[in-house]
Amino acid sequence: MAVILGCSLVASLQPNYVFAQQNSTAATQPPALRDGQHDFDFNLGTWKTHIRRLLHPLTGSNDWVDMNGTVHVRKVWNGRAQLEEIEADGSAGHLEGLTLFLYRPEAHQWAQYFADSDEGVVNQPQIGEFKNGRGELYDQEPFNGRTIFVRFVWSDITPDSHKVEQSFSDDGGKTWEPNFVATLTRDKETSTGDERPLPAAASASIGARDFDFHFGVWKTHIHRLQKPLTGSSTWTDYDGTSVVSKVWGGRASLFELEADGPAGHLEGVGLRLLNPQSHQWSLNWANSGDPVLTTPMIGKFANGEGQFQDQEEFQGRIIMVRNGFSAITPNSSHFEQAFSDDAGKTWETNWIMTFNR
């Protein structure tokens, strides 16, 4: 785990600036950071996994359960990002989740965003990097009413196996307690295809098939307002391709966009997740120029149209953002994004996409 198609484009609409500091002598320059954009290449493919989970972390418990399952990892942005799907079963029940990996080239760090199919919500990311063949990623998050540190370690990496370990710390990182340990072995006999059947129970979930219309490859035309909320009427156009693929049998999907126009090149990824409890979708977006998932758009489909909204910061102000899918046919659809800086009283459209199969 931004709107371009089911994700907010607010971040995409703002200019990106790269500041380079030139030092007078080489001696004062910091050491060059290594390019880590291929660090997770080892993870691509299909894997058999054995998982051990600690049932009650940070309680002194030693009650572990075992699970066995499959992990499938595909490229995004030609390898500068990845989508990982995991499905496993054991005595404690069923696990189904996904992780979106995004590489941040300016920071030379990776971010991994996890979502569980029971909730359909992307968690805050763990951030980190690889050194000497070992990856360590961290974040800080609430757990049982306390704020703790979380650490993910990727280690013992070979072409056909690796290990993943999650640990918690409630003493500021002085000590760590592992609570999730997975060993992965490459499954050379399993197909790496992306299509997975939608289970009958999942198919019955309200909203589970809302985005079925959008699976496939699309010619995409973009009409973009260059300076939203300024009174400007200057638009620019892009043409490109969108690819939408199934995740979790259709209860989630991955949207990849690449387009070119007079204003330059656009490349982005959208992750759409169904929350089976609220029957709403969250639409998460990141662009390759600033690979960070933005605030998700939340909403649902009714009467053949999808409406999604959120509240975001844009050029120092808090505004409302609205996305909509309409004019849906088997071979075409229409998408619009609009901003409001008066609490939804008026809306200004700033991004229009038309899709043709």
C-alpha positions as CSV (number, residue, x, y, z in Angstrom):
1,M,0.0,0.0,0.0
2,A,-3.3,9.4,-4.2
3,V,-6.2,9.4,-6.4
4,I,-6.1,8.2,-9.8
5,L,-8.8,5.9,-10.3
6,G,-10.1,5.1,-7.0
7,C,-7.4,6.7,-5.1
8,S,-6.8,10.4,-4.4
9,L,-4.8,12.4,-6.9
10,V,-4.1,15.2,-4.5
11,A,-0.5,14.3,-4.1
12,S,-0.1,13.8,-7.9
13,L,-1.5,17.3,-8.6
14,Q,1.1,19.1,-6.6
15,P,4.5,19.8,-8.1
16,N,7.5,17.8,-6.9
17,Y,10.7,19.6,-6.2
18,V,14.1,17.9,-5.7
19,F,16.7,20.0,-3.9
20,A,20.3,19.1,-4.5
21,Q,22.9,20.6,-2.1
22,Q,26.3,21.1,-3.6
23,N,29.2,21.1,-1.2
24,S,32.4,23.0,-1.9
25,T,34.7,20.0,-1.1
26,A,34.3,16.3,-1.6
27,A,35.3,15.8,2.1
28,T,32.1,17.4,3.3
29,Q,29.8,15.3,1.1
30,P,27.9,12.5,2.9
31,P,28.6,9.0,1.7
32,A,26.5,7.9,-1.2
33,L,23.5,5.8,-0.4
34,R,23.2,2.4,-2.2
35,D,20.5,1.9,-4.7
36,G,18.1,-0.6,-3.1
37,Q,15.4,-0.8,-5.7
38,H,16.2,-4.5,-6.5
39,D,16.4,-5.5,-2.8
40,F,13.1,-7.4,-2.9
41,D,13.7,-9.1,-6.3
42,F,14.3,-12.4,-4.4
43,N,10.7,-12.3,-3.2
44,L,9.0,-12.6,-6.7
45,G,7.2,-15.8,-7.5
46,T,5.2,-18.4,-5.7
47,W,6.2,-19.8,-2.3
48,K,5.1,-22.5,0.2
49,T,5.2,-21.0,3.7
50,H,5.2,-22.3,7.2
51,I,4.1,-19.7,9.8
52,R,4.4,-19.7,13.6
53,R,2.3,-17.1,15.4
54,L,2.4,-16.1,19.0
55,L,-1.2,-15.8,20.1
56,H,-0.8,-13.3,22.9
57,P,2.2,-11.0,22.3
58,L,3.7,-9.0,25.1
59,T,1.9,-10.9,27.9
60,G,4.7,-13.4,28.8
61,S,2.7,-16.1,27.0
62,N,4.5,-18.8,25.1
63,D,1.4,-20.1,23.3
64,W,2.3,-20.5,19.6
65,V,0.2,-21.9,16.7
66,D,1.3,-23.1,13.3
67,M,-0.1,-22.4,9.9
68,N,0.8,-23.5,6.4
69,G,0.0,-21.8,3.1
70,T,1.0,-20.1,-0.1
71,V,2.5,-16.7,-0.9
72,H,2.3,-15.2,-4.4
73,V,4.4,-12.1,-5.3
74,R,4.1,-10.1,-8.5
75,K,6.0,-7.1,-10.0
76,V,4.6,-3.6,-10.0
77,W,6.3,-0.7,-11.8
78,N,8.6,-3.2,-13.4
79,G,10.0,-4.3,-10.0
80,R,10.2,-0.9,-8.2
81,A,7.2,-2.0,-6.3
82,Q,5.6,-5.4,-5.5
83,L,2.3,-6.9,-4.5
84,E,2.4,-10.0,-2.2
85,E,-0.7,-12.1,-1.5
86,I,-0.7,-14.6,1.4
87,E,-3.2,-17.3,2.3
88,A,-2.7,-19.8,5.1
89,D,-4.6,-22.1,7.4
90,G,-3.9,-23.7,10.8
91,S,-5.5,-24.5,14.2
92,A,-6.1,-20.8,14.9
93,G,-8.1,-20.4,11.7
94,H,-7.6,-18.8,8.2
95,L,-5.2,-16.0,7.3
96,E,-5.6,-14.0,4.1
97,G,-3.7,-10.8,3.5
98,L,-1.6,-8.7,1.1
99,T,1.4,-6.5,1.3
100,L,2.2,-3.7,-1.1
101,F,6.0,-2.9,-1.2
102,L,7.0,0.6,-2.5
103,Y,10.6,1.7,-3.0
104,R,11.4,5.4,-2.2
105,P,14.4,6.2,-4.4
106,E,15.2,9.5,-2.8
107,A,15.4,8.0,0.7
108,H,16.7,4.6,-0.6
109,Q,14.2,2.9,1.7
110,W,11.3,0.5,1.3
111,A,7.8,0.8,2.7
112,Q,5.6,-2.2,3.2
113,Y,1.8,-1.8,3.7
114,F,-0.2,-4.7,5.0
115,A,-4.0,-5.4,4.7
116,D,-6.0,-8.3,6.1
117,S,-9.0,-9.4,4.0
118,D,-11.2,-9.5,7.2
119,E,-10.9,-5.7,7.5
120,G,-10.0,-4.4,4.0
121,V,-7.9,-1.6,5.5
122,V,-4.2,-0.8,4.8
123,N,-2.1,-0.5,7.9
124,Q,0.5,2.2,8.4
125,P,3.8,1.1,6.7
126,Q,7.0,-0.3,8.1
127,I,9.9,1.7,6.7
128,G,13.5,0.5,6.3
129,E,16.3,-0.8,4.1
130,F,18.6,-3.7,3.4
131,K,22.2,-4.0,4.6
132,N,24.5,-6.9,4.0
133,G,21.7,-9.0,2.7
134,R,19.3,-8.4,5.6
135,G,16.3,-6.2,5.6
136,E,15.0,-4.4,8.6
137,L,11.8,-2.3,8.6
138,Y,10.2,-0.5,11.5
139,D,7.2,1.5,12.6
140,Q,5.4,2.7,15.8
141,E,1.8,1.8,16.3
142,P,-0.9,1.2,19.0
143,F,-1.3,-2.3,20.5
144,N,-3.6,-3.2,23.4
145,G,-3.9,0.5,24.4
146,R,-0.1,1.0,24.4
147,T,2.2,2.5,21.8
148,I,4.9,0.1,20.7
149,F,7.6,-0.4,18.1
150,V,7.2,-3.0,15.4
151,R,10.1,-4.6,13.5
152,F,10.1,-6.7,10.4
153,V,13.3,-8.6,9.5
154,W,13.9,-10.3,6.1
155,S,16.9,-12.7,6.4
156,D,18.5,-16.1,5.4
157,I,17.9,-15.1,1.8
158,T,18.7,-17.6,-1.0
159,P,17.3,-18.0,-4.5
160,D,14.8,-20.6,-3.2
161,S,14.1,-19.7,0.4
162,H,14.0,-16.9,3.0
163,K,12.7,-16.0,6.4
164,V,10.5,-13.3,7.7
165,E,10.1,-12.3,11.4
166,Q,7.9,-9.7,13.1
167,S,8.8,-8.6,16.6
168,F,7.3,-6.1,19.1
169,S,9.0,-3.9,21.6
170,D,7.3,-2.0,24.5
171,D,10.5,-0.7,26.0
172,G,11.7,1.7,23.2
173,G,13.5,-1.0,21.3
174,K,15.7,-2.2,24.1
175,T,14.3,-5.7,23.8
176,W,12.2,-7.4,21.1
177,E,9.7,-10.3,21.3
178,P,9.1,-12.2,18.1
179,N,5.5,-13.0,17.4
180,F,5.3,-14.0,13.7
181,V,7.9,-16.2,12.1
182,A,7.5,-17.4,8.5
183,T,9.9,-19.6,6.5
184,L,9.3,-19.6,2.7
185,T,10.4,-22.2,0.1
186,R,10.0,-21.5,-3.6
187,D,7.1,-23.6,-5.1
188,K,8.5,-24.4,-8.5
189,E,5.5,-26.4,-9.6
190,T,2.8,-23.8,-8.9
191,S,1.6,-21.5,-11.6
192,T,2.4,-17.9,-11.1
193,G,-0.8,-16.7,-12.8
194,D,-2.7,-13.9,-11.1
195,E,-6.2,-15.3,-11.5
196,R,-7.7,-16.8,-8.3
197,P,-11.3,-18.0,-7.9
198,L,-13.6,-16.0,-5.7
199,P,-14.9,-18.3,-2.9
200,A,-18.7,-18.7,-2.7
201,A,-18.9,-17.1,0.8
202,A,-16.8,-14.1,-0.4
203,S,-18.9,-13.8,-3.6
204,A,-22.0,-13.4,-1.4
205,S,-20.5,-10.5,0.5
206,I,-22.2,-7.2,-0.4
207,G,-20.1,-5.2,-2.8
208,A,-17.7,-8.0,-3.6
209,R,-18.2,-7.7,-7.3
210,D,-18.5,-3.9,-7.6
211,F,-15.2,-3.5,-9.5
212,D,-15.5,-6.6,-11.7
213,F,-16.3,-4.3,-14.6
214,H,-12.8,-2.8,-14.5
215,F,-10.6,-6.0,-14.7
216,G,-8.5,-6.1,-17.8
217,V,-6.4,-3.8,-20.0
218,W,-7.7,-0.3,-21.0
219,K,-6.8,2.5,-23.3
220,T,-7.0,5.5,-21.0
221,H,-7.4,9.2,-21.8
222,I,-6.8,11.7,-19.1
223,H,-8.0,15.3,-19.0
224,R,-6.4,17.2,-16.1
225,L,-6.8,20.7,-14.7
226,Q,-3.4,22.1,-14.2
227,K,-4.1,24.4,-11.2
228,P,-7.1,23.3,-9.2
229,L,-8.9,25.8,-6.9
230,T,-7.2,28.8,-8.4
231,G,-9.9,29.8,-10.9
232,S,-7.7,28.5,-13.7
233,S,-9.3,26.8,-16.8
234,T,-6.1,25.4,-18.3
235,W,-6.3,21.7,-18.9
236,T,-3.8,19.2,-20.3
237,D,-4.3,15.8,-21.8
238,Y,-2.6,12.4,-21.5
239,D,-3.0,9.1,-23.2
240,G,-1.8,5.8,-21.9
241,T,-2.8,2.3,-20.6
242,S,-4.4,1.0,-17.5
243,V,-4.2,-2.6,-16.2
244,V,-6.5,-3.8,-13.5
245,S,-5.9,-7.2,-11.9
246,K,-7.7,-9.3,-9.3
247,V,-6.6,-9.7,-5.7
248,W,-8.4,-11.9,-3.2
249,G,-10.5,-13.2,-6.0
250,G,-11.9,-9.8,-6.7
251,R,-12.5,-8.5,-3.2
252,A,-9.5,-6.3,-3.9
253,S,-7.8,-5.2,-7.1
254,L,-4.6,-3.6,-8.3
255,F,-4.9,-0.7,-10.7
256,E,-1.7,0.3,-12.7
257,L,-1.6,3.4,-14.8
258,E,1.0,4.7,-17.2
259,A,0.4,7.7,-19.5
260,D,2.2,10.5,-21.4
261,G,1.2,14.0,-22.4
262,P,2.6,17.5,-22.9
263,A,3.1,17.9,-19.2
264,G,5.2,14.8,-18.9
265,H,4.9,11.2,-17.8
266,L,2.4,9.7,-15.3
267,E,2.9,6.4,-13.5
268,G,0.8,5.3,-10.6
269,V,-0.7,2.3,-8.7
270,G,-4.0,2.0,-6.9
271,L,-5.0,-0.6,-4.4
272,R,-8.7,-1.1,-3.8
273,L,-9.9,-3.1,-0.8
274,L,-13.4,-4.2,0.2
275,N,-14.2,-4.0,3.9
276,P,-16.6,-7.0,4.3
277,Q,-18.0,-5.6,7.6
278,S,-19.0,-2.1,6.4
279,H,-19.4,-3.2,2.7
280,Q,-17.4,-0.1,1.7
281,W,-14.3,0.1,-0.5
282,S,-11.1,2.0,0.3
283,L,-9.2,3.3,-2.6
284,N,-5.4,3.8,-2.0
285,W,-3.1,5.5,-4.4
286,A,0.6,6.1,-4.9
287,N,2.5,7.7,-7.8
288,S,6.0,6.6,-8.8
289,G,7.4,10.1,-8.3
290,D,6.4,10.1,-4.6
291,P,5.8,6.4,-3.8
292,V,3.7,6.8,-0.6
293,L,0.1,5.6,-0.2
294,T,-2.1,8.6,0.3
295,T,-5.2,9.0,2.5
296,P,-7.7,6.4,1.3
297,M,-11.0,7.3,-0.4
298,I,-13.9,5.6,1.2
299,G,-17.3,4.8,-0.4
300,K,-19.4,2.3,-2.3
301,F,-21.5,1.6,-5.5
302,A,-25.2,2.3,-5.8
303,N,-27.4,2.3,-8.9
304,G,-24.5,1.4,-11.1
305,E,-22.2,4.3,-10.0
306,G,-19.4,4.5,-7.4
307,Q,-18.9,7.5,-5.1
308,F,-15.9,7.9,-2.8
309,Q,-14.8,10.7,-0.6
310,D,-12.1,11.8,1.9
311,Q,-10.6,14.9,3.5
312,E,-7.1,15.9,2.6
313,E,-4.5,18.7,2.7
314,F,-4.0,20.5,-0.5
315,Q,-1.6,23.5,-0.8
316,G,-1.8,24.1,3.0
317,R,-5.6,23.9,3.2
318,I,-7.9,21.1,4.3
319,I,-10.3,20.3,1.5
320,M,-12.8,17.6,0.6
321,V,-12.1,15.2,-2.3
322,R,-14.6,13.2,-4.3
323,N,-14.1,10.4,-6.8
324,G,-16.8,8.9,-9.0
325,F,-17.1,6.0,-11.5
326,S,-20.0,6.3,-14.0
327,A,-21.2,5.4,-17.5
328,I,-20.1,1.8,-16.9
329,T,-20.4,-0.6,-19.8
330,P,-18.6,-3.9,-20.6
331,N,-16.2,-2.0,-22.7
332,S,-15.9,1.5,-21.3
333,S,-16.3,3.6,-18.1
334,H,-15.8,7.2,-16.9
335,F,-14.0,8.5,-13.8
336,E,-13.9,12.0,-12.3
337,Q,-12.2,13.6,-9.4
338,A,-13.4,16.9,-7.9
339,F,-12.2,19.2,-5.0
340,S,-14.2,21.3,-2.6
341,D,-12.8,24.0,-0.3
342,D,-16.2,25.1,1.1
343,A,-17.1,21.9,2.9
344,G,-18.9,20.3,0.0
345,K,-21.2,23.2,-1.0
346,T,-19.5,23.5,-4.4
347,W,-17.2,21.1,-6.3
348,E,-14.6,21.8,-9.0
349,T,-13.7,18.8,-11.3
350,N,-10.0,18.6,-11.9
351,W,-9.3,15.1,-13.3
352,I,-11.3,13.1,-15.9
353,M,-10.4,9.6,-17.2
354,T,-12.2,7.7,-19.9
355,F,-11.5,4.0,-20.3
356,N,-12.0,1.9,-23.4
357,R,-11.2,-1.8,-23.5
